[in-house]
Amino acid sequence: MQHDREIIEAAFKDVEEGKLLTEEEMEQKFGKYGWHD
């Protein structure tokens, strides 16, 4: 459980720092691979 929590917290930290793509950016980059409906 603790390990999972650390992974989740690290992911949120990346979001806060603007490292992860938004849903819209994901669709633009990966839409051709069927990322979005």
C-alpha positions in Angstrom: 0.0 0.0 0.0 2.7 2.5 0.9 4.5 1.9 -2.4 1.3 2.6 -4.3 0.8 5.8 -2.4 4.3 7.0 -3.2 3.7 6.4 -6.9 0.4 8.3 -6.8 2.0 11.2 -4.9 4.9 11.3 -7.3 2.4 11.5 -10.2 0.5 14.3 -8.6 3.8 16.2 -8.1 4.5 15.9 -11.8 1.1 17.3 -12.6 1.6 20.2 -10.2 5.0 20.9 -11.9 3.4 20.8 -15.3 5.3 17.8 -16.5 2.4 15.7 -17.6 0.3 16.3 -20.7 -3.3 17.4 -20.4 -6.1 15.3 -21.8 -6.2 17.5 -24.8 -2.5 17.3 -25.5 -2.7 13.5 -25.2 -5.4 13.4 -27.7 -3.4 15.6 -30.1 -0.3 13.5 -29.7 -1.8 10.1 -29.5 -5.2 10.4 -31.1 -4.0 8.6 -34.2 -3.2 5.6 -32.0 -6.8 5.5 -30.6 -6.0 7.3 -27.4 -9.4 9.0 -27.3 -12.9 7.8 -28.4 
